[in-house]
Amino acid sequence: MSKSAILKSSIAKKYWMALTGLFLCTFLIGHLIGNLQLITKFGEEGRRAFNEYAYFMQHNIFIKVLSYVTYISILFHAIDGLMLAVQNKKARPQKYAYNNAGANSSTASRQMALLGSIILIFIVTHMVNFWAKMHFDHIPLHQVTKSIEIPVGQDPTTGQPINQSIDVYYYLTTKGEYKEYAFMNPDKQELENTIDVKDETFLYDKNSELKVGEGYKDLHSVVMAFFGQSKEGATTNSMALVATILYVLSMAVLGFHLWHGFASAFQSLGMRHKRYTPAIAITGKLFAVIVPLAFAIIPVLIFIGFVK
């Protein structure tokens, strides 16, 4: 058999489907661990942890290479799955006179192509809403505001200093420091900047024009606003409820897809054994329930205000 014939065979397609599918399962675990910071850490700690995670994912060379492998795997998995579905349909041009599909296979296994197509649509919209914004849109930097007391005079009767509260604004830098970038001038009652931002994230001293650090894009506030919680001036998504419902439904579809796909991948790779197959099947079922459920909980908790 020629090399091209092997690559075009249904067996080869099933091998590639299995390998890319299992790789994407490992991606789901890593992505979930990062996203769980949205609901397990609160306030400035949670915001900082998530933005640091997002920066790491965008700038670490190993992660960047792994990301491209993930994109290719998603496309290959989707295209290969559709080709297999078409190939299987062509192999049975005529329907059986009597076909009791439910007796031999689960609903999830019979609808893998449809479920996979819905998941692909979700991935595309998900990347448009978050990945594309992170890379191509202007996202404000992670900043915090603190009120400090400064002396503005002395009480003539008591000799005690008179203090006035002013707001000071800081950027969080990639070195873990909070760098002052502006303050409210108490005399002029206007904001005075001490830092200029260039190329989206690089911080330069306004007087010396020297680079003094790099800030984090505040993706945490973008995610919060998308699911209905306004953070740090980000515009709240007016369709947050719809976005949350669609996200949860997409995770339900992912769960059905994994319900059959996880164990099926091991079977396609020839890993069937009376001792291991039951354990793989149980692991697959647990994975298909726990991982999508954990993903689905995140936007729900944000929307109802559990995370602020």
MOKAFEN-V443887 format. One record per residue. N is the residue number from 0. RES is the residue in one small letter. SS is DSSP state (h for helix, s for strand, l for the rest). PHI is phi in whole degrees, -180 to 180 (none if undefined). Layout:
{{N:RES:SS:PHI} {N:RES:SS:PHI}}
//
This chain:
{{0:m:l:none} {1:s:l:-72} {2:k:h:-63} {3:s:h:-65} {4:a:h:-66} {5:i:h:-64} {6:l:h:-66} {7:k:h:-88} {8:s:l:-71} {9:s:h:-66} {10:i:h:-65} {11:a:h:-63} {12:k:h:-62} {13:k:h:-67} {14:y:h:-61} {15:w:h:-65} {16:m:h:-60} {17:a:h:-66} {18:l:h:-66} {19:t:h:-67} {20:g:h:-63} {21:l:h:-68} {22:f:h:-62} {23:l:h:-68} {24:c:h:-65} {25:t:h:-67} {26:f:h:-62} {27:l:h:-58} {28:i:h:-64} {29:g:h:-62} {30:h:h:-66} {31:l:h:-65} {32:i:h:-58} {33:g:h:-66} {34:n:h:-70} {35:l:l:-63} {36:q:h:-63} {37:l:h:-66} {38:i:h:-121} {39:t:h:-106} {40:k:l:-126} {41:f:l:-121} {42:g:h:62} {43:e:h:-64} {44:e:h:-62} {45:g:h:-68} {46:r:h:-62} {47:r:h:-65} {48:a:h:-61} {49:f:h:-70} {50:n:h:-68} {51:e:h:-67} {52:y:h:-63} {53:a:h:-64} {54:y:h:-64} {55:f:h:-60} {56:m:h:-64} {57:q:h:-87} {58:h:h:-113} {59:n:l:-71} {60:i:h:-64} {61:f:h:-65} {62:i:h:-66} {63:k:h:-64} {64:v:h:-64} {65:l:h:-62} {66:s:h:-64} {67:y:h:-65} {68:v:h:-63} {69:t:h:-65} {70:y:h:-60} {71:i:h:-64} {72:s:h:-64} {73:i:h:-62} {74:l:h:-63} {75:f:h:-64} {76:h:h:-62} {77:a:h:-68} {78:i:h:-65} {79:d:h:-62} {80:g:h:-65} {81:l:h:-67} {82:m:h:-65} {83:l:h:-64} {84:a:h:-62} {85:v:h:-66} {86:q:h:-63} {87:n:h:-67} {88:k:h:-68} {89:k:h:-67} {90:a:h:-70} {91:r:l:-127} {92:p:l:-63} {93:q:l:-110} {94:k:l:-73} {95:y:l:-66} {96:a:l:-60} {97:y:l:-132} {98:n:l:-132} {99:n:l:-103} {100:a:h:-61} {101:g:h:-63} {102:a:h:-76} {103:n:l:-115} {104:s:l:-153} {105:s:l:-83} {106:t:h:-60} {107:a:h:-60} {108:s:h:-67} {109:r:h:-78} {110:q:l:-114} {111:m:h:-60} {112:a:h:-65} {113:l:h:-66} {114:l:h:-61} {115:g:h:-63} {116:s:h:-65} {117:i:h:-64} {118:i:h:-64} {119:l:h:-63} {120:i:h:-62} {121:f:h:-62} {122:i:h:-61} {123:v:h:-62} {124:t:h:-67} {125:h:h:-62} {126:m:h:-70} {127:v:h:-65} {128:n:h:-75} {129:f:h:-125} {130:w:h:-61} {131:a:h:-65} {132:k:h:-63} {133:m:h:-61} {134:h:h:-91} {135:f:h:-121} {136:d:l:-90} {137:h:l:-82} {138:i:l:-117} {139:p:l:-57} {140:l:s:-77} {141:h:l:-66} {142:q:s:-136} {143:v:s:-131} {144:t:s:-118} {145:k:s:-128} {146:s:s:-97} {147:i:s:-126} {148:e:s:-97} {149:i:s:-125} {150:p:s:-73} {151:v:s:-121} {152:g:s:168} {153:q:s:-140} {154:d:l:-70} {155:p:l:-67} {156:t:l:-89} {157:t:l:-108} {158:g:l:80} {159:q:l:-76} {160:p:s:-68} {161:i:s:-102} {162:n:s:-107} {163:q:s:-131} {164:s:s:-86} {165:i:s:-129} {166:d:s:-91} {167:v:s:-120} {168:y:s:-112} {169:y:s:-130} {170:y:s:-99} {171:l:s:-82} {172:t:s:-98} {173:t:l:-70} {174:k:l:-91} {175:g:l:86} {176:e:l:-100} {177:y:s:-102} {178:k:s:-98} {179:e:s:-63} {180:y:s:-124} {181:a:s:-164} {182:f:s:-150} {183:m:s:-87} {184:n:s:-69} {185:p:l:-69} {186:d:l:-80} {187:k:l:-89} {188:q:l:55} {189:e:s:-144} {190:l:s:-79} {191:e:s:-115} {192:n:s:-91} {193:t:l:-114} {194:i:s:-129} {195:d:s:-107} {196:v:s:-104} {197:k:s:-125} {198:d:l:53} {199:e:l:76} {200:t:l:-131} {201:f:s:-86} {202:l:s:-104} {203:y:s:-127} {204:d:s:-63} {205:k:l:-68} {206:n:l:-84} {207:s:l:-85} {208:e:l:61} {209:l:l:-91} {210:k:s:-71} {211:v:s:-118} {212:g:s:161} {213:e:s:-134} {214:g:s:-96} {215:y:l:-98} {216:k:s:-66} {217:d:l:-88} {218:l:h:-69} {219:h:h:-57} {220:s:h:-67} {221:v:h:-64} {222:v:h:-65} {223:m:h:-59} {224:a:h:-66} {225:f:h:-63} {226:f:l:-101} {227:g:l:102} {228:q:l:-113} {229:s:l:-72} {230:k:l:-130} {231:e:l:51} {232:g:l:81} {233:a:l:-67} {234:t:l:-72} {235:t:l:-71} {236:n:l:-69} {237:s:l:-69} {238:m:l:-106} {239:a:h:-60} {240:l:h:-63} {241:v:h:-63} {242:a:h:-61} {243:t:h:-66} {244:i:h:-63} {245:l:h:-64} {246:y:h:-63} {247:v:h:-63} {248:l:h:-63} {249:s:h:-64} {250:m:h:-70} {251:a:h:-65} {252:v:h:-63} {253:l:h:-59} {254:g:h:-61} {255:f:h:-63} {256:h:h:-63} {257:l:h:-73} {258:w:h:-55} {259:h:h:-96} {260:g:h:-66} {261:f:h:-61} {262:a:h:-68} {263:s:h:-62} {264:a:h:-63} {265:f:h:-65} {266:q:h:-65} {267:s:h:-64} {268:l:l:-86} {269:g:l:81} {270:m:l:-92} {271:r:l:-117} {272:h:l:-153} {273:k:l:-61} {274:r:l:-85} {275:y:l:-98} {276:t:h:-58} {277:p:h:-60} {278:a:h:-67} {279:i:h:-64} {280:a:h:-63} {281:i:h:-66} {282:t:h:-60} {283:g:h:-62} {284:k:h:-65} {285:l:h:-63} {286:f:h:-62} {287:a:h:-67} {288:v:h:-95} {289:i:h:-69} {290:v:h:-65} {291:p:h:-62} {292:l:h:-63} {293:a:h:-64} {294:f:h:-62} {295:a:h:-66} {296:i:h:-65} {297:i:h:-58} {298:p:h:-66} {299:v:h:-65} {300:l:h:-66} {301:i:h:-67} {302:f:h:-63} {303:i:l:-80} {304:g:l:89} {305:f:l:-64} {306:v:l:-107} {307:k:l:-134}}
//
